[in-house]
Amino acid sequence: MSLLSHEGQPPEIQPHESLPIVLDQRRLRAVVFDMDGLMFNTEDLYDRVGEEMLRRRGQAFDLELKLRMMGRTANAAFQIMREACGLTDSIDELKRENDQLFMQLLETELEKLPGLDTLMDWVANRRLPLGLATSSRRFLAEYKLNRFGLTDRFHRVVTGEDVVQGKPAPEIYFKVAGLLGVESHELLVFEDSVVGSTAAAAAGAFTVAVPGIHSQQLDYSHVNMVVSRLDDPQVAALFESPQSPDR
């Protein structure tokens, strides 16, 4: 099955020019990560699952559809797929098929993205609480964290199943901030998608976007900083000596 073989290497992601916004160190009280496409290579795996699901139905999983689905909860994403492709399958049927294919890939091809360990060490060295705000369902989030022994690194985990309105609504960031005991404007958030970074920015968080290969040319003007890697020097500077606020 073509799903289980992925030929060719993606081109290197080129860095974006960052916005001239300086993090107010006095308001930084917690850090929150997105998961898929930010911590792990799961967006690439979701691509292959989507391609296989639509191949079975005589259709193509094109970039426009992928970008519309990226960063959303499973229910919202598969509703977009149903409407865009005219599918008669229920959302639950699509989720079951997705899970079977996705877990098959996770077992052998799940990888951490470059710079993740370094960034997590920077957070730990500053003794900042770390939260997770993912649109994934909880069983998938737990599987990925457990796979790399990262569960204990996160103080709080909020999933797409824990909110009424998923990203791009800011509810998930309000919720994780409350669980961490801080205000949402005191968060430093890392996201890869436009949908996710829109949610973080709407919550008032200092938002760093780390776009993947498919989304790097999209509009991220709503975020504070855009970088090409989690361990980018500009990110390192956020965890160094306090600087004067710019806003």
C-alpha positions in Angstrom: 0.0 0.0 0.0 1.4 3.4 -1.0 0.5 4.8 2.4 3.4 3.0 4.0 6.1 4.2 1.7 7.0 7.9 1.3 9.4 8.7 -1.4 11.5 11.8 -1.6 12.7 14.3 1.0 11.0 17.7 1.5 13.0 20.8 0.8 14.6 22.6 3.7 12.2 25.1 5.3 13.4 28.6 4.9 13.1 31.0 7.9 10.6 33.8 7.9 11.4 37.3 8.9 10.2 37.8 12.4 7.9 40.6 13.6 9.7 43.3 15.7 7.9 42.3 18.9 9.8 41.6 22.1 8.6 39.3 24.7 7.9 40.9 28.1 9.7 38.6 30.4 7.8 40.0 33.4 4.6 38.5 32.0 6.0 35.1 31.0 4.7 32.6 33.5 4.2 29.4 31.4 4.9 27.8 28.0 2.5 25.8 25.9 3.1 23.6 22.9 0.9 22.4 20.2 1.6 18.8 19.2 1.0 17.6 15.6 3.5 19.2 13.2 5.2 21.1 16.1 6.6 18.3 18.3 6.2 15.3 16.0 6.2 14.6 12.2 2.5 13.6 12.5 1.3 16.1 9.8 3.4 14.2 7.3 1.8 11.0 8.5 -1.7 12.5 8.4 -1.0 13.5 4.8 -0.4 9.9 3.9 -3.5 8.7 5.7 -5.6 11.3 4.0 -4.2 10.4 0.6 -5.0 6.7 1.2 -8.5 7.4 2.5 -9.4 9.5 -0.5 -7.6 7.2 -2.9 -10.0 4.4 -1.8 -12.8 6.7 -2.8 -11.3 7.7 -6.2 -10.4 11.2 -5.0 -7.2 13.2 -4.3 -6.1 14.7 -1.0 -4.8 18.0 -2.3 -2.9 20.8 -0.5 -6.0 23.1 -0.3 -8.0 20.5 1.6 -5.0 19.6 3.8 -4.6 23.2 4.9 -8.3 23.6 5.6 -8.2 20.5 7.9 -4.8 21.2 9.5 -4.9 22.1 13.2 -8.6 21.3 13.8 -10.3 18.7 15.9 -11.0 15.4 14.3 -14.7 16.1 14.1 -14.2 19.5 12.4 -11.5 18.2 10.1 -13.5 15.2 8.8 -16.6 17.4 8.4 -14.5 19.6 6.1 -13.4 16.4 4.2 -17.0 15.2 3.9 -18.3 18.5 2.5 -15.3 19.1 0.2 -15.4 15.6 -1.3 -19.1 14.8 -1.1 -18.5 11.8 1.1 -21.4 9.8 2.5 -19.4 8.2 5.3 -20.2 9.5 8.7 -17.6 11.3 10.8 -17.3 8.3 13.1 -16.7 6.0 10.2 -14.0 8.3 8.9 -12.4 8.5 12.3 -12.3 4.8 12.7 -10.6 4.3 9.3 -8.2 7.1 10.0 -7.2 5.7 13.4 -6.5 2.2 11.9 -4.2 3.7 9.2 -2.6 6.3 11.5 -1.8 3.9 14.3 -0.1 1.6 11.7 2.2 4.5 10.8 2.8 5.7 14.3 4.2 2.3 15.3 7.1 2.6 12.9 7.4 6.2 11.6 6.7 8.6 14.5 9.6 11.0 15.0 10.3 14.0 17.1 10.9 17.1 15.1 14.3 18.9 15.1 15.0 21.1 18.1 12.3 19.7 20.4 14.6 18.3 23.1 16.6 21.6 23.1 13.5 23.7 23.5 12.1 21.5 26.3 15.4 21.9 28.1 15.3 25.7 27.7 11.8 25.7 29.3 12.9 23.4 32.1 16.0 25.6 32.8 13.8 28.6 33.3 11.6 26.5 35.7 8.5 27.4 33.7 5.4 25.1 33.8 4.8 23.4 30.4 1.4 22.7 29.0 0.1 21.0 25.9 -2.9 22.3 23.8 -3.6 19.8 21.0 -6.5 19.3 18.7 -5.8 15.6 18.8 -8.0 13.2 20.8 -6.6 12.2 24.2 -5.7 8.6 23.4 -3.5 9.8 20.5 -1.9 12.5 22.5 -1.0 10.1 25.3 0.3 7.5 22.8 2.7 10.0 21.2 3.9 11.4 24.6 4.4 8.0 26.1 6.3 6.8 23.0 9.1 9.2 23.8 8.8 9.3 27.5 7.6 12.9 27.5 4.4 12.6 29.5 6.0 13.7 32.8 7.5 16.8 31.1 4.0 18.4 30.8 2.2 19.8 33.8 -1.2 20.0 32.0 -2.5 18.5 28.8 -5.7 19.8 27.1 -7.0 18.0 24.0 -9.7 18.7 21.4 -12.0 16.5 23.4 -11.8 18.9 26.4 -13.2 22.0 24.7 -16.5 22.9 23.1 -15.0 25.1 20.4 -11.7 23.8 18.9 -9.0 25.9 17.3 -9.1 28.5 15.8 -11.3 29.5 18.7 -9.1 30.5 21.7 -11.0 28.3 24.2 -8.2 25.6 24.4 -5.7 28.3 25.4 -7.9 29.9 28.0 -8.4 26.4 29.5 -4.8 25.3 29.6 -3.8 28.7 31.1 -6.4 28.2 33.8 -5.1 24.7 34.6 -1.6 26.0 34.8 -2.7 28.8 37.2 -1.8 31.7 34.9 -3.6 34.2 32.6 -3.6 33.4 28.9 -1.7 36.6 28.1 1.1 35.2 30.3 1.7 32.3 28.0 4.4 31.7 25.5 2.9 29.4 22.8 4.5 27.4 20.0 2.3 26.5 17.1 2.9 25.3 13.5 -0.5 25.9 11.8 -2.4 29.1 11.0 -5.5 27.6 12.7 -3.6 26.9 15.9 -1.6 30.1 16.0 -4.8 32.1 15.4 -6.2 30.5 18.5 -3.2 31.3 20.6 -3.0 34.9 19.4 -6.7 35.4 20.0 -6.1 34.3 23.6 -3.5 37.1 24.0 -0.5 34.7 24.2 2.9 35.6 22.9 2.8 33.3 19.9 5.7 31.8 18.0 4.9 30.0 14.7 7.1 27.2 13.4 5.4 26.4 10.0 5.8 23.1 8.3 6.8 22.6 4.7 3.2 22.9 3.4 2.3 26.0 5.4 5.4 28.1 5.4 4.2 30.5 2.7 0.9 31.2 4.5 0.0 34.5 6.3 1.3 34.5 9.8 1.1 38.2 10.4 -1.1 37.6 13.5 1.8 36.0 15.4 4.7 37.6 17.3 7.5 35.6 15.7 8.0 33.1 12.9 10.9 30.7 12.9 12.1 27.7 11.0 13.0 25.4 13.9 12.2 25.0 17.5 15.8 25.6 18.5 16.1 28.8 16.4 18.4 31.4 17.9 15.5 33.8 18.1 13.7 31.3 20.3 16.8 30.8 22.5 16.8 34.5 23.1 13.3 34.3 24.5 14.7 32.2 27.4 17.7 34.4 28.1 18.0 37.6 30.1 14.8 39.7 30.5 14.2 42.4 28.0 12.0 45.5 27.9 8.4 45.0 26.8 7.5 46.3 23.4 3.8 46.3 24.0 
